[in-house]
Amino acid sequence: MHIPDGFLDARTWVPLWVVSAGSVSLAAHRARRRLDDRTVPLLGVTAAFVFAAQMLNFPVAGGTSGHFTGGVLSAILLGPAAGLLAMSSVLAIQCLVFQDGGLTALGANIFNMGVAGCLVGWAVWRGVLALTRGRGRSVAAFLAAWLSVVLASSLCAVELGLAGTVPLKTALFAMAGVHAVIGLVEGAITAAILELIGRVRPDLLREPRS
């Protein structure tokens, strides 16, 4: 899902860089007020887990790759602002150190997997929990994680299509189709992890406000 350099034109990657940079700055401002001695280590552990999970890549047509994202898990454990910071840090390190995703496309990758995938997944998690009055944690986690993966891959396909790199229909079929399956696996893993955490450390789960 990481878009390499040269796959997006300036009309596509420049606005996404601006949006992502603004979103990360806002997230840093909001997260600063919530981070404490308990949550800072959790942020590091979560980012390390997401980093390791994202290193498992599956080749996808059009020169891109698919993988687990971990955005919803980060947002649930850390809150949406700190979760976005964790995702952005992971994506930046992968880009700068491992050349996994291009520097010009970093804004697009952060937008797809962090700003959109992570935050929309968080909203779905909150919505399902509110509808089930907190009793549908596993279902909420599964749906949120699955949707975040499909959404991020679909946005990636749209960006490639707008840049003229790959026909939009081809990109959507390849990316969304593959990630709809990958999302099932990520949804199951996310739900299992949160179920375990809910039993041993329920204080780490941020339930939505009424």
SVG drawing of the C-alpha trace seen along z (x, -y; Angstrom):
<svg xmlns="http://www.w3.org/2000/svg" viewBox="-27 -22 45 35">
<polyline fill="none" stroke="black" stroke-width="0.4" points="0.0,0.0 3.0,-2.3 3.2,-4.5 6.7,-4.9 8.3,-8.0 7.3,-8.8 3.8,-7.3 2.0,-10.5 2.2,-13.9 2.7,-17.2 -0.9,-18.0 -1.7,-15.0 1.1,-14.6 1.6,-18.3 -2.0,-18.8 -1.8,-15.5 1.5,-16.6 -0.1,-19.8 -3.2,-18.0 -1.1,-15.3 1.4,-17.8 -1.5,-19.9 -3.2,-16.9 -0.1,-15.6 0.6,-19.0 -2.9,-19.2 -2.6,-15.6 0.6,-16.5 -1.0,-19.5 -3.9,-17.5 -1.9,-14.5 0.5,-16.6 -2.2,-17.3 -3.0,-13.6 0.4,-11.9 1.7,-10.9 4.1,-8.5 1.6,-5.6 0.7,-6.4 4.2,-7.3 5.6,-3.8 2.4,-2.4 2.8,-4.7 6.3,-3.3 5.2,0.3 2.3,-0.2 4.4,-1.9 6.9,0.9 4.2,3.5 2.7,1.6 6.1,1.2 6.8,4.9 3.4,5.8 3.7,3.5 7.0,5.0 5.0,8.1 4.2,6.9 2.1,8.6 2.8,7.5 -0.2,5.9 -0.6,4.9 0.5,1.5 3.8,1.5 2.4,1.1 2.2,3.5 -0.4,4.5 0.1,5.2 -1.4,5.0 -1.8,1.4 -2.6,1.3 -4.1,-2.1 -7.3,-1.2 -5.4,0.7 -3.2,-2.4 -6.2,-4.7 -8.1,-2.5 -5.1,-2.1 -3.7,-5.6 -6.6,-7.7 -7.0,-9.1 -4.5,-11.9 -1.6,-9.8 -2.6,-6.9 -2.1,-9.2 1.3,-10.2 2.3,-6.6 1.2,-5.7 3.0,-8.8 6.2,-7.9 6.1,-4.4 5.5,-5.5 8.3,-8.1 10.8,-5.7 9.9,-3.1 10.2,-5.8 13.5,-7.4 15.3,-4.3 13.9,-1.3 12.8,-3.1 9.3,-1.6 7.2,-4.3 8.6,-7.4 9.4,-10.8 7.2,-12.8 4.4,-10.2 4.9,-10.2 2.0,-12.7 -0.3,-10.5 0.7,-7.4 0.2,-9.2 -3.2,-10.5 -4.3,-7.1 -3.3,-4.9 -3.2,-7.5 -5.5,-10.5 -8.3,-8.6 -7.8,-4.9 -6.9,-5.5 -9.4,-8.2 -12.3,-6.7 -11.7,-3.4 -11.7,-5.1 -15.1,-6.7 -16.5,-3.3 -15.2,-1.7 -16.9,-4.4 -20.1,-4.2 -20.5,-0.4 -19.7,-0.5 -22.2,-3.2 -24.9,-1.3 -24.2,1.9 -23.7,0.0 -20.2,1.2 -21.0,4.9 -19.9,5.3 -16.2,4.7 -15.0,7.5 -17.4,6.7 -16.6,3.0 -12.8,3.8 -13.3,6.2 -15.5,3.8 -13.3,0.8 -10.1,2.5 -11.5,4.0 -13.0,0.8 -9.8,-1.2 -7.8,1.2 -10.3,1.1 -10.6,-2.7 -6.9,-3.3 -6.3,-1.0 -9.2,-2.6 -7.8,-6.1 -4.4,-4.8 -6.1,-3.6 -7.9,-6.8 -4.7,-8.8 -2.9,-6.6 -5.8,-7.0 -5.9,-10.8 -2.2,-10.9 -2.6,-8.9 -0.2,-6.1 -2.8,-3.3 -6.4,-3.4 -8.7,-4.1 -10.8,-1.0 -7.8,1.3 -6.3,-0.3 -9.5,-0.1 -10.1,3.5 -6.5,4.5 -6.1,2.6 -9.6,2.7 -10.1,6.3 -6.9,7.6 -7.2,5.5 -10.8,6.5 -9.3,10.0 -6.3,8.6 -8.7,6.5 -10.5,9.7 -7.2,10.9 -6.4,7.6 -9.9,7.3 -9.6,10.7 -6.2,10.0 -7.3,6.5 -10.4,8.0 -8.3,10.8 -5.7,8.4 -8.3,6.1 -10.2,8.9 -7.1,10.1 -6.3,6.6 -9.8,6.1 -9.4,9.1 -6.0,8.4 -5.8,4.6 -9.2,3.1 -8.0,-0.3 -6.0,-0.6 -9.2,-0.6 -10.7,-4.0 -14.5,-3.6 -16.5,-6.3 -18.1,-9.0 -21.9,-8.8"/>
</svg>
